[in-house]
């Protein structure tokens, strides 16, 4: 697994847990108490401020007592915001939106501040301290109160913002743009796989069905070096793997041992449901699902779908810019091959559901074709070809679903712009 990819997963996997906040608070509490006890006597000659021990204890006790109701209020706000978000997005998309919010951070800060308050109060009561020690703890109390209040006010504003569907869409788009890193759209340091299976290679199949969460290319490279073989991985994060289809090949086949096979299966991690890792396709799908929900008969909100199309276009434009500017084939191990991220797959993830369920709304059809035309003009032949194919799919769906000829004519005119931009001419479809 590339360093950046692994670090991102570890950061999201650890910092999202409350115990990490408690551990950080405990370390900070020890540091502040140590500073108060050790350096306090050294600073007494430089000031005349004196804070009574009883007064400081009362302040810390009041602060600690107020934190527990605040934590309960924060949990209530998180639950309420999650319910609001789930009404405007899909369950998978709502997880991304809520994780991006500040609620869990406020809860970590609140519980961590409670640990800080209890620890400092115990130190005031049990440890000998000079006047400056009490002053240091008072300053620490003021800073902790300010941090908690500021974070809580910001979270209330965030919770109110999440009540609007556009805010959730913007958050999903921001998460998708954050995932647009060279490794995530490249091959994670492996050699780009051409699609050819090596002669005499042995297949490696997963033990269960699941979505590929990540591929640890670094470890695969080390094992391939040790076994003096090549490992061709046939899937990448965001793909669905099943036991009947190989997820990797080892060449030569004689190098595949039972131990190596288990290691390969472990290095290609599968999840029962798509997780919100750093995979671009998962986050693109979350945006597309939100638009698809808006187009469902129960919601019937083409405007939201068009807003999602705008965000999808901005994400995909950024994707094309990175493809052009960066070397996606930054190979760090020659013994591992991995499929590159296909523009066709990415555009299908982004637009297929919208093209299908928005085919009866001319405003959605035209907005989709305009987005595809923008992508086709960006000078990337693969992206232009994928945009033209998606345009043809959308046009066929619209031709069958639009009720009047005037709307069908508009759809064909918009699709013709995509073909012209892609330099492909007409496709032979007729109205």
Buried (B, 14 or more C-beta within 10 A) or exposed (E): BBEBBEEBBEEEEEEEEEEBBBBBBBEBBEEBBEBBBEEBBEBBEEEEEEBEEEEBBEBBEEBBEBBEEBBEBBBEBBEBBBEBBBEBBBEBBBBBBBBBBBBBBBBBBBBBBBBBBBBBBBBBEEEEBBBBBBBBBBEBBEEBBEBBEEBBEEBBEBBEBBBEBBBBBBBBBBBBBBBBBBBBBBBBBBBBBEEEBBEEBBBBBBEEEBBBBBBBBBBBBBBBEEBEBBBBBBBBBBBEBEEEBBBBBBBBBEBBEEEBBEBBBEBBBBEEEBBBBBBBBBBBBBBBBBBBBBBEEEBEBBEBBBBBBBBBBBBBBBBBEBBEEBEBEBBBBEBBBBBBBEBBBBBBBBBBBBBBBBBBBBBBBBBBBBBBBBBBBBEBEEBBBBBBBBBBBBBBBBBEBBEEEEBBEBBBEBBBBBBBBBEBEEBEEEE
